[in-house]
Amino acid sequence: DISTDGASACAVSTNGMLHVWDLASGKTTASIEAHAGCAYACAFSACGAAIATCGRDGSLKVWDVALLQAKGPAPAPAFSSSTSDRPVLDVRWTPGNLLLAGGALLE
């Protein structure tokens, strides 16, 4: 995903990592193990201050971008929610950051 100001990009990987890049310099500004196992999706909030992620581990997490980019130990997510036994496959913010939605498959 790309932040609304076009300054940053984020992506998740099959090993559960979340990566954030500064697009002007091309440099990685943050890398963190966001999920146990495969991470499926990430999305910047409208203001760019948060990134939501989801994964095979059944969790949806929200990360504070400033804390991700700070030096020091890896931060805990600002918010985390888990399903009982289903992976969360996608995550999206509503305009204005009023709601965050995650989707899992139903049987």
Salt bridges, closest charged atoms under 4 A:
ASP57 OD1 - HIS35 ND1 3.11
ASP85 OD1 - ARG86 NH1 3.40
ASP90 OD1 - ARG92 NH2 3.76
GLU107 OE2 - ARG86 NH2 3.50
